Amino acid sequence: MTAFTHALRHKPVRRAATVGLVAVGALFLSACGDNMSGMDHGSGHSSATATATASATAEAGSTGFNDTDVTFAQMMIPHHQQALEMARLADGRASDSEVKDIAAKIEQAQDPEITTMQRWLKDWNEPTAAATGSTHGMDHGSGDGMMSGRDMEHLKGMKGAEFDKMFADMMIEHHNGAITMAEAEQRNGQNADAVKMAGDIVEGQKAEVEQLQSILDRL
């Protein structure tokens, strides 16, 4: 057999092998392409889901409270603190049993509320005091119910029936100021817990105003 004939016999085999390798390569590339496509699709879906989740979380966080909630807490804290100061003056000064009972109720209700509102402001990354203005030191009759320093000193100097009358008169005005603030929170607040507390303040302090007025009427 000549070399030429030998070459002719083996050439088709080499061509067939080449064709087979090309076909296998094509299948491999096709499979890789499908897998990569699937990976891209999955990655895109995961990324979109993560983005949507982050967006939803951010939105939920931003709608958890508004400026009204912040102002309500910042202004009600010092308002409650002064009510506690007034209530604690009753010890050793008040003579009327109802005045003593109301003073005790004020301490029991408002002290925990102060702690709660301080925690809200901390969670909201807001200062515990209003940035501008303050309810401290405002004149008696200003509308928010806060007593002036002179009013508080006058109350400290009272005892017996005189204390009872002045305490009832001052606490009625103080409560009415808190009720006005709480009603504003009910109308415009967004945080569910703050709005609920505002409702509790309105309900509880309206009842105490009625009781205090009845005390004044009989003293």
C-alpha positions in Angstrom: 0.0 0.0 0.0 1.4 3.4 -1.0 1.6 6.3 1.4 -0.9 8.1 -0.7 -3.5 5.3 -0.4 -2.8 5.0 3.3 -3.5 8.7 3.7 -6.8 8.4 1.8 -8.0 5.6 4.0 -7.3 7.5 7.3 -8.4 11.0 6.3 -12.2 10.3 6.8 -11.5 9.0 10.3 -9.7 12.2 11.2 -12.5 14.3 9.7 -15.1 12.3 11.7 -13.2 12.7 14.9 -12.9 16.5 14.3 -16.7 16.8 13.6 -17.4 14.8 16.8 -15.2 17.1 18.9 -16.8 20.2 17.4 -20.3 18.8 18.2 -19.3 18.0 21.8 -17.8 21.5 22.2 -21.0 23.1 20.9 -23.1 21.1 23.3 -20.8 22.0 26.2 -21.0 25.7 25.3 -24.7 25.6 24.9 -25.1 23.9 28.3 -22.8 26.5 29.9 -24.8 29.3 28.2 -28.0 27.9 29.7 -26.5 27.6 33.1 -25.1 31.1 33.0 -28.4 32.4 31.8 -30.1 30.8 34.7 -27.6 32.1 37.1 -28.0 35.6 35.8 -31.8 35.3 36.0 -31.6 34.1 39.6 -29.2 36.7 40.6 -31.3 39.5 39.1 -34.4 38.1 40.9 -32.6 37.9 44.2 -31.2 41.4 43.8 -34.6 42.8 42.9 -36.2 41.1 45.9 -33.5 42.4 48.3 -34.0 45.9 46.9 -37.7 45.7 47.3 -37.4 44.4 50.9 -34.9 47.2 51.8 -37.2 49.7 50.3 -40.2 48.4 52.2 -38.3 48.4 55.4 -37.1 51.9 54.9 -40.6 53.0 54.1 -42.0 51.3 57.2 -39.3 53.0 59.4 -40.0 56.4 57.9 -43.8 56.2 58.6 -43.4 55.0 62.2 -43.7 58.5 63.6 -44.0 62.1 62.4 -43.2 65.6 63.7 -46.5 65.7 65.7 -45.5 62.6 67.6 -42.1 64.0 68.4 -43.5 67.4 69.6 -46.1 65.6 71.6 -43.5 63.6 73.5 -41.1 66.5 73.9 -43.7 68.9 75.3 -45.7 66.4 77.4 -42.6 65.2 79.3 -42.0 68.5 81.1 -45.8 69.0 81.4 -46.0 65.7 83.2 -43.0 66.5 85.3 -44.6 69.6 86.6 -47.8 67.7 87.4 -45.7 65.3 89.4 -44.1 68.2 91.3 -47.5 69.6 92.1 -48.9 66.2 93.2 -45.9 65.5 95.5 -46.5 68.8 97.3 -49.8 67.4 98.5 -47.9 65.2 100.9 -48.0 67.1 104.3 -49.9 70.0 102.8 -53.3 68.7 101.6 -56.1 68.1 104.1 -58.9 66.9 101.7 -59.0 63.1 101.1 -60.0 63.5 97.5 -57.2 65.9 96.8 -54.8 63.4 98.3 -56.3 60.6 96.2 -56.0 62.6 92.9 -52.4 63.5 93.7 -51.6 59.8 94.2 -53.4 58.9 90.9 -51.4 61.6 89.0 -48.1 60.1 90.3 -49.1 56.5 89.4 -50.2 57.5 85.8 -47.8 60.1 84.7 -44.5 58.9 86.1 -44.5 55.7 83.9 -45.7 57.8 80.9 -42.7 60.0 81.2 -40.4 57.0 81.0 -42.3 55.7 78.0 -42.1 59.0 76.1 -38.4 59.3 76.9 -37.8 55.8 75.4 -39.8 56.8 72.3 -37.6 59.8 71.6 -34.5 57.8 72.2 -35.7 55.1 69.7 -36.6 57.9 67.2 -33.1 59.5 67.6 -34.8 62.7 68.7 -33.8 65.0 71.7 -35.9 64.7 74.8 -36.4 68.5 74.8 -37.9 70.6 72.1 -35.3 72.3 69.9 -37.1 75.7 70.1 -39.2 77.1 72.8 -40.1 75.4 76.1 -43.1 74.9 78.3 -41.0 75.6 81.4 -41.5 79.0 83.1 -44.5 80.1 81.0 -46.9 82.3 82.7 -50.1 81.0 84.4 -52.9 81.3 81.9 -50.7 80.9 78.8 -53.0 78.1 77.4 -50.7 75.1 77.8 -51.5 74.8 81.5 -47.9 75.1 82.7 -47.5 77.0 86.0 -44.9 79.8 86.4 -42.2 79.5 89.0 -44.1 82.1 91.1 -47.2 79.9 91.0 -45.3 76.9 92.2 -43.7 78.8 95.0 -47.1 80.1 96.1 -48.5 76.6 96.1 -45.6 75.4 98.3 -46.5 78.0 100.8 -50.1 76.8 101.2 -51.4 74.3 103.7 -54.8 72.7 104.6 -57.9 74.0 102.8 -56.0 76.8 101.2 -53.6 74.3 99.6 -56.6 72.1 98.5 -58.3 75.0 96.7 -55.2 76.3 95.0 -54.1 72.8 94.0 -57.5 72.0 92.5 -57.6 75.3 90.7 -54.1 75.0 89.3 -54.4 71.3 88.4 -57.6 71.9 86.4 -55.8 74.4 84.2 -52.8 72.2 84.0 -54.9 69.2 83.0 -56.8 71.3 80.4 -53.5 72.2 78.8 -52.5 68.5 78.6 -55.9 67.6 77.1 -55.4 70.2 74.4 -51.9 68.9 73.5 -53.2 65.3 73.6 -56.1 66.1 71.3 -53.7 67.6 68.8 -51.7 64.3 68.8 -54.9 62.3 68.3 -55.7 64.4 65.2 -52.3 64.6 63.6 -50.1 62.0 65.2 -48.9 58.9 63.3 -47.3 56.6 65.8 -50.0 54.2 67.1 -48.5 54.1 70.6 -48.3 57.8 70.9 -51.9 58.3 69.7 -53.1 55.7 72.1 -51.3 57.4 75.0 -52.9 60.7 74.0 -56.3 59.1 74.1 -55.6 57.8 77.6 -54.5 61.2 78.7 -57.7 62.9 77.3 -59.9 60.3 79.0 -58.2 60.2 82.3 -57.6 63.9 82.8 -61.0 64.9 81.7 -62.4 62.7 84.5 -60.0 64.2 87.0 -60.9 67.7 85.9 -64.6 66.9 86.7 -63.6 65.6 90.1 -61.3 68.6 90.8 -64.2 70.9 89.9 -66.5 69.1 92.3 -63.9 69.5 95.0 -63.7 73.3 94.4 -67.5 73.5 94.4 -67.8 72.0 97.9 -64.7 73.6 99.5 
